[in-house]
């Protein structure tokens, strides 16, 4: 049977358009960032990276990611397990709420947290009584980052768990395994690549988040500035070499994320192909 394909000129035109977009929106910006970062020499680049305020921004960015990503992994696994494995009232509402950060502007999300936890916010008297500060402090940055990133893990796991069905879990329970043991021995191993994929995307977004964090941080240098906010401050102060030098850290993070994402997709495709070949061979032997 002859495969039906588009004419060669159509295929090459689509490929050319795809590469053109990649060049304009990915390759050229990356080249510009690294070129401007090293424009005044490696000494200026290293000095900008070694600045105390830059190191403070790096530490804060890593701290926020180290807190928000595990929280999102915990929520994502629980939400995906509940949605994919159980039937209950309000499932569609839960799915809608998971997608809420995709529909709400990060700036609006940050403003909502200011209205809730700011000095004139709804929870202000309670926070004052407990001597807690959320807005213009690290807790507010963690809260805003967690909000804008919590759909990533759940949205990666839900289709994976739904595609796997409930057969393996039901078989484990029928053989005497407890729910917790079934979760650790059956459910988690089957979705490990989906979890890792979601963690990579969640971590990249957490470290690169700007809008919501900008609203709740207060832009206090050396205290509440993450890397994206620090880049903005340096650029606004016309310290272009330093701004692009710090931006290279985020660019490297983006490149690492793309590489890891591609590796996981390749690994997942190999696993799916191996499973398909196994079932095909088994059915062929059985048929024979």
C-alpha positions as CSV (number, residue, x, y, z in Angstrom):
1,X,0.0,0.0,0.0
2,X,1.4,3.4,-1.0
3,X,1.6,6.0,1.7
4,X,-0.3,9.2,1.0
5,X,1.9,12.3,1.8
6,X,1.8,16.0,1.0
7,X,3.9,17.2,-1.9
8,X,7.6,17.8,-1.2
9,X,7.3,21.6,-1.5
10,X,4.6,21.7,1.1
11,X,6.6,19.6,3.6
12,X,9.8,21.6,3.0
13,X,7.8,24.9,3.3
14,X,6.4,23.8,6.7
15,X,9.8,22.8,7.9
16,X,11.3,26.1,6.8
17,X,8.6,28.0,8.6
18,X,9.2,26.0,11.8
19,X,13.0,26.6,11.7
20,X,12.4,30.3,10.9
21,X,10.2,30.7,14.0
22,X,12.8,28.8,16.1
23,X,15.5,31.0,14.8
24,X,13.6,34.2,15.5
25,X,12.1,33.4,18.9
26,X,14.7,31.0,20.4
27,X,18.1,31.0,18.7
28,X,18.5,34.8,18.1
29,X,17.4,35.8,21.7
30,X,19.8,33.3,23.2
31,X,22.7,34.5,21.0
32,X,21.8,38.1,21.9
33,X,21.8,37.3,25.7
34,X,25.2,35.6,25.7
35,X,26.7,38.1,23.3
36,X,25.7,41.1,25.5
37,X,26.7,39.2,28.6
38,X,30.3,38.8,27.4
39,X,30.5,42.0,25.4
40,X,32.7,43.7,28.0
41,X,34.8,40.6,28.7
42,X,34.7,37.7,31.0
43,X,35.9,39.8,34.0
44,X,32.8,42.0,33.9
45,X,30.6,38.9,33.5
46,X,32.2,37.1,36.5
47,X,32.0,40.3,38.6
48,X,28.3,40.6,37.9
49,X,27.7,37.0,38.9
50,X,29.8,37.3,42.0
51,X,28.0,40.4,43.3
52,X,26.4,39.9,46.7
53,X,23.0,41.0,45.5
54,X,23.2,38.5,42.6
55,X,24.2,35.7,44.9
56,X,21.3,36.6,47.2
57,X,18.9,36.5,44.3
58,X,20.3,33.1,43.3
59,X,19.9,31.8,46.8
60,X,16.3,33.1,47.1
61,X,15.4,31.7,43.7
62,X,16.7,28.2,44.7
63,X,15.0,28.4,48.1
64,X,11.6,29.3,46.6
65,X,11.9,26.5,44.0
66,X,13.0,24.0,46.7
67,X,9.8,24.8,48.7
68,X,7.2,25.3,45.9
69,X,8.2,22.3,43.7
70,X,7.8,19.6,46.4
71,X,4.5,21.2,47.5
72,X,3.3,21.0,43.9
73,X,4.5,17.5,43.5
74,X,2.6,16.4,46.5
75,X,-0.5,18.2,45.4
76,X,-0.2,17.0,41.8
77,X,0.2,13.3,42.7
78,X,-2.8,13.5,45.1
79,X,-5.0,15.4,42.7
80,X,-4.1,13.2,39.7
81,X,-4.6,10.0,41.7
82,X,-8.0,11.2,43.0
83,X,-9.2,12.3,39.5
84,X,-7.9,9.4,37.5
85,X,-8.7,6.5,40.0
86,X,-11.9,7.6,41.7
87,X,-15.3,8.9,40.9
88,X,-16.7,11.6,43.1
89,X,-18.9,14.7,43.1
90,X,-17.0,17.8,42.2
91,X,-14.4,16.2,40.0
92,X,-15.0,18.7,37.1
93,X,-14.8,21.5,39.6
94,X,-11.4,20.2,40.8
95,X,-10.2,20.0,37.2
96,X,-11.3,23.6,36.6
97,X,-9.6,24.8,39.8
98,X,-6.4,23.1,38.8
99,X,-6.4,25.1,35.5
100,X,-7.1,28.4,37.2
101,X,-3.5,29.6,37.2
102,X,-3.5,29.2,33.4
103,X,-6.5,31.4,33.1
104,X,-5.6,34.1,35.6
105,X,-2.8,36.6,34.9
106,X,0.2,36.2,37.3
107,X,0.0,39.9,38.1
108,X,-3.7,39.6,39.1
109,X,-2.8,36.5,41.2
110,X,-0.1,38.6,43.0
111,X,-2.6,41.4,43.6
112,X,-5.1,39.0,45.1
113,X,-2.5,37.9,47.6
114,X,-1.7,41.5,48.4
115,X,-5.4,42.2,49.1
116,X,-5.6,39.1,51.3
117,X,-2.3,39.2,53.2
118,X,-1.1,42.8,52.8
119,X,-1.0,45.4,55.6
120,X,-4.5,46.5,54.7
121,X,-5.7,43.0,53.6
122,X,-8.4,40.8,54.9
123,X,-6.1,38.7,57.1
124,X,-4.0,41.7,58.3
125,X,-5.3,41.7,61.9
126,X,-4.7,38.0,62.3
127,X,-1.2,38.2,60.8
128,X,-0.4,41.2,63.0
129,X,-1.5,39.3,66.1
130,X,0.8,36.4,65.2
131,X,3.6,38.8,64.1
132,X,3.7,37.2,60.7
133,X,4.7,39.0,57.5
134,X,3.8,37.4,54.2
135,X,3.7,40.2,51.6
136,X,7.1,41.8,50.8
137,X,8.7,38.8,52.4
138,X,9.8,35.3,51.4
139,X,6.5,33.6,52.4
140,X,4.6,35.8,49.9
141,X,7.1,34.9,47.1
142,X,6.7,31.2,47.9
143,X,2.9,31.5,48.0
144,X,2.7,33.3,44.7
145,X,5.2,30.9,43.0
146,X,3.3,27.9,44.3
147,X,0.1,29.2,43.0
148,X,1.3,29.9,39.4
149,X,3.1,26.5,39.2
150,X,0.7,24.0,40.8
151,X,-1.0,22.9,37.6
152,X,2.1,21.5,36.0
153,X,2.6,18.2,37.8
154,X,-1.1,17.5,38.1
155,X,-1.7,18.1,34.4
156,X,1.1,15.9,33.4
157,X,0.0,13.0,35.6
158,X,-3.8,13.0,35.0
159,X,-3.7,11.7,31.4
160,X,-1.0,9.2,32.3
161,X,-2.9,7.7,35.2
162,X,-6.2,7.8,33.2
163,X,-4.5,5.9,30.3
164,X,-3.2,3.2,32.7
165,X,-6.6,2.5,34.2
166,X,-7.2,0.8,37.5
167,X,-6.5,-2.9,36.6
168,X,-3.1,-3.1,38.2
169,X,-4.1,-1.4,41.4
170,X,-7.3,-3.5,41.7
171,X,-5.2,-6.7,41.1
172,X,-2.7,-5.6,43.9
173,X,-5.5,-4.9,46.3
174,X,-7.2,-8.3,45.5
175,X,-3.9,-10.0,46.3
176,X,-3.9,-8.4,49.8
177,X,-1.8,-5.3,49.3
178,X,-2.9,-2.2,51.3
179,X,-3.8,1.1,49.6
180,X,-0.5,2.7,50.7
181,X,1.5,-0.3,49.5
182,X,-0.3,-0.3,46.2
183,X,0.4,3.3,45.7
184,X,4.2,3.0,46.4
185,X,4.7,-0.3,44.6
186,X,2.3,0.0,41.6
187,X,1.0,3.5,41.0
188,X,4.2,5.5,41.5
189,X,6.6,3.3,39.4
190,X,4.1,3.5,36.5
191,X,4.1,7.3,36.5
192,X,7.7,8.1,37.5
193,X,8.5,9.7,34.1
194,X,5.3,11.8,34.2
195,X,6.3,13.0,37.6
196,X,9.8,13.9,36.5
197,X,8.5,15.7,33.4
198,X,6.1,17.7,35.5
199,X,8.9,18.5,38.1
200,X,11.2,19.9,35.3
201,X,8.5,22.1,33.9
202,X,7.4,23.2,37.4
203,X,10.9,24.0,38.5
204,X,11.6,26.0,35.3
205,X,8.5,28.1,35.8
206,X,9.2,28.6,39.5
207,X,12.7,29.9,38.9
208,X,11.6,32.1,36.0
209,X,8.3,33.5,37.4
210,X,8.2,37.3,37.2
211,X,4.6,38.7,37.3
212,X,3.2,37.4,40.5
213,X,6.5,37.5,42.4
214,X,7.0,41.1,41.2
215,X,3.8,42.2,42.9
216,X,4.3,40.5,46.3
217,X,8.1,40.9,46.7
218,X,8.5,44.6,47.2
219,X,11.7,44.6,45.2
220,X,13.9,44.8,48.3
221,X,17.5,44.4,47.0
222,X,19.4,41.6,48.6
223,X,16.3,40.3,50.4
224,X,13.2,39.7,48.2
225,X,14.6,39.9,44.7
226,X,14.6,36.7,42.7
227,X,16.8,36.3,39.6
228,X,14.1,37.7,37.1
229,X,13.5,40.7,39.4
230,X,17.2,41.3,39.8
231,X,17.7,41.3,36.0
232,X,14.9,43.9,35.7
233,X,16.5,46.2,38.3
234,X,20.0,46.0,36.7
235,X,18.5,46.7,33.3
236,X,16.5,49.7,34.5
237,X,19.7,51.1,36.1
238,X,21.4,50.8,32.7
239,X,23.8,48.1,33.9
240,X,23.3,46.2,30.7
241,X,26.3,44.0,30.9
242,X,25.4,42.9,34.4
243,X,21.8,42.4,33.5
244,X,22.6,40.2,30.6
245,X,25.2,38.3,32.7
246,X,22.6,37.4,35.3
247,X,20.1,36.6,32.5
248,X,22.5,34.0,31.2
249,X,21.8,32.0,34.4
250,X,18.1,31.9,33.4
251,X,19.0,31.1,29.8
252,X,21.1,28.2,30.9
253,X,18.2,26.9,33.0
254,X,15.9,27.1,30.0
255,X,18.4,25.2,27.9
256,X,18.8,22.5,30.5
257,X,15.1,22.3,30.8
258,X,14.7,21.7,27.1
259,X,17.4,19.0,27.1
260,X,15.9,17.2,30.0
261,X,12.4,17.5,28.5
262,X,13.6,16.0,25.3
263,X,15.4,13.1,27.1
264,X,12.3,12.3,29.1
265,X,10.1,12.4,26.0
266,X,12.5,10.1,24.2
267,X,12.6,7.7,27.1
268,X,8.8,7.7,27.3
269,X,8.5,7.0,23.6
270,X,11.0,4.1,23.9
271,X,9.1,2.7,26.8
272,X,5.7,2.9,24.9
273,X,7.2,1.4,21.8
274,X,8.7,-1.5,23.9
275,X,5.4,-2.2,25.5
276,X,3.6,-2.1,22.1
277,X,6.2,-4.6,20.7
278,X,5.8,-6.8,23.7
279,X,2.0,-7.0,23.4
280,X,2.3,-7.5,19.7
281,X,4.7,-10.4,20.0
282,X,2.7,-11.9,22.8
283,X,-0.5,-11.7,20.7
284,X,1.3,-13.1,17.7
285,X,2.6,-16.1,19.7
286,X,-0.8,-16.7,21.1
287,X,-2.4,-16.5,17.7
288,X,0.1,-18.9,16.3
